[in-house]
Every structure is written in C-alpha cells, then in structure tokens.
Amino acid sequence: MPRLTQGYRDARRRQVVDAARRCFTRSGFHATSMQDIFTESGLSSGAVYGYFASKEALVGAIVEEVLDEITVGFDDVLNSDDLPPLAEVLEHMFSVLDKQENRREFAVLAVQVWAEAVRSPVLGALLSQSYRTVREKFSRLVRRYQREGMLDSAVKVGDVARVLTTLGPAFLFQQALLDGVGATAFSKGLGPLLPALEAT
C-alpha cells in the first residue's frame, strides 16, 4: 500500500474540519453528531477518527485556526518598526471574526461552545489554552505600546491584556444576538474609549 503523503493528510484533515464547521454552524454543537460529520465529509468513521477523536477536538481545531489568523496580525505589529494605533490592531481582530463564513451562525456557535466549555473539562481546557495564548499576545502588544510611549506606562500590563482579550468574545456575542454589529461599527464605538489608556 503506497505511503500517504503529508499533502494528502493535510487535505483530508482540511476536509474533516470544513465538514464539521458546516455541520456545527448549520445545526449547532449539541445537535451535531459525529455521524453527521462522517456524512458531511464523505469519509468513513475510521478516516475521521484518524484525525480527531471527538467533537470537542474538532471545535478546538476551528478555534485554533481563527485565533491563528488573528494572532498573525498581532505578530506583524510586534515585528514592525512603525506601530499602528491600537484601534487598528483591534479592528483587525474584529475584521477576522466578521469575515468568517456564515458569520451570524459562526457567532451563535461560539456562544454555544462557551456554554459547553463550562461543563466539559476537555473543551474548557482547549478554550482556556487558546485564550491564554491571545492574552499573552496582547500582553506583548501592551508592553510594546508602553515602550513607544503610546500607552500609559503606569497601567498594569496584565490588567489591560485581560480586558482586551474579552473584546473578541464580546463582539461575537453581539453578532449572535443583535443586528447591525460589524467590525467597523464596533471599532468606531470602541475608538473614543481608547485614549483613556494613552500616555498622559
């Protein structure tokens, strides 16, 4: 039997994640079964389980992909010579969330997953690690802005990073429940509040 290439394995993994995402956004986390994902992906149970052991693992993969896309923007800022305003960095985060396929359904899925994470140790651990990663990126950003004199050096880095980390979930929560919530509008509403953090 020919050996499977990494490219083949990556394509199959992508097929499973995309199928799970469609199922989750269409039917919700609880109502989706692994059998639904087998059917949607067109793969056997063995093929799917070869990549993901559970629905929780699939949710973790989806979350990781979105957070990777967000934090790439953070890394670009951290490695740049000229810092953009913090409002632009936050707008990047909101824009990544805003452009997700079936964004309203994706936001609803996020709310369902947060609720499930409270009772599921596995999912809770996955999400906790993901948000800790984002918070650490925000901590590095805050320190950089402080060094450049663009944020008040007296504010505690951890306190600011915790608040900034909540803004992504807050954006998704409103997208799930309210109309007219987009990245631009959310950023404009947040903009007037940011000067309170700036150096005095």
N, C-alpha and C positions, 0 to 999 in steps of 0.2 A: 504494500500500500504506500503510495507516494507521501512524503512528509509534507505537512501543511506549512505553507509559508507564513511569515508574520503578517504580510499584507492580507492574506486570506483570513487569518484570525481577526485582524483589526476590522475587516469589512463585515464579518459575521457578528462581531461584538456590536458594531455600529447598527446593524440590522436589528438586533435584540433591543438595544436602548431606544431606538426610534420607535419600534413597535410598542414597547412599554409606555413610552411617553404619550403616544396616541391613545392607548387604552386608558391611561390614568386621566388624561385631560378630557376624554370623552365620557368616561363612566365614574371617575373618582377613584381614590385609593382603595377604599373598603370594598367597593363593588367589583373591582377588577381582580380576577383570579389569575394564577399562573397559567391555567389552561387558556384563558383569553389571550395571554401574551404569546403562548405557543402558536395559537391560531393566527393571530395578527402578524406574527413574524414569518409564518410559513415554515418554521423549523420544528424539529422534534423536541420533546421534553429533555432528552439527553443532551441535545445540542445547546439548548438554552441554559440548562443547569451547568454545563461545562464552563459557562462564563459568570453566571450569577446564581447564587444559592437560594435567593428569596426576593420577594417584592421589595423588602427593605433595602437590599443591596442594589437593586435597580434604581430606587429613589436616590440612594446615595450617589450613584453614578451620574444621574441627571443633575443633582445639586452641585456635584463637583465640577461638571462641565460649565455650568453657568457661573460659578464662583471663579473658575479659572479664567473665563472671559473677562470678568470684572477685574480681577487682580492683575491681569496683563496690563491693563490701563494704569493701575497703580504703579507697577514696575517701571513703565515708561516715564512716569512723573519722577519717580525716585532716581532714575538714571539720567534725567535731563539736566541740562545746565540752567535753563530758564524755567522757573516754576510757574505754572498757570495759577490763576486764582483757585482757591479751594472749591468755590462754587462750580467751576468747570469740571473738577475731578468728580464731584458728587453727581453732576449732570451726566457724566459718562456712565456711572453706576446705574442711574435711573434709566438711561437710554438702553443699556444692555437688557435690563429687565423688561423694558417697554417693547422691545422688538422680538421678544420670544414668540414663536409660532402659537397661534390661538391664545393671545396674551391674557384675555379675561379668564379662560379656562385654566391656563397655567397659574394665574394668581389664586384662583379657587383651590387648585391642587396644593399650592404652597400652604394655604390656611389649613387644609385637611391634614397635611403632613405634620405641621407644627402640633396640631392637636394629638395626632397619633404618637408623636415623639414623647409626649408627656407620660404615656403608659407603656411604650415599647422601649426597653433598655437598649436594644440594638439600634433602632432608629434614632433614639435620643443621643446615643454615643456618636453616631455618624454625623448628625447635625451639629452637635456641640463642637466636635473637632473642626468642622467646616467653618463655623462662626468664629472659633478661636483663631483660625488662620486669617480670616478677614480682619479681625480686631488687631492682630499683630501687624498686618499691613497698614492699617490706619494708624497704629502707634508710630510706625516708622515715618509715615507721612507727616504726622503732627510734629515729630522731632525735627524733620527737615524744614517744615514751615517755621518752626521756632528759631532754628539756626539762621534762617534767612530773614528773620525779623518780620515775618508775615503773619505770625500768630503770637499772642501774648506769651512770653516766656514763663510767666508766673503760673499759668494754668497747668494742672496735672495731666500728663500725657495719657495715663490710663483712663481717667475720667472722661476726657474728650473722646478717646477712641471708642469707649463703650457706647457713648451717645451716637457717634457717627455710624457705628455698626448697626444700630437699631433702625436707621433710616431706610435701608433697603427693605426689610420686612414691613415697615410702616407703609412704604409705597405700594407693595404688593397687597397688603391688607385693604387699602383703599381701592385699589384696582378691582379687587374681588367683590367689594360690596357697594361701590359708588360709581356713578357715571362721570365721564369727563376728567378722569385723572390720567394725565400723561406726563412724560418726562419733563417737557418744557414747562408746563404749568406748575409741577411740583417744585422744580428748581427755582422758578421765579418766586414762588411763595417762601421758599427757604432762604433765598438770597438776602433779604433785608435783616434776617436774624444773625447771619454770619459775622458782621462787623463786631458783634459783642465779643468775639474770640480774638479779634485782631490786636496787634500790639498797640499799646497806648503810649 
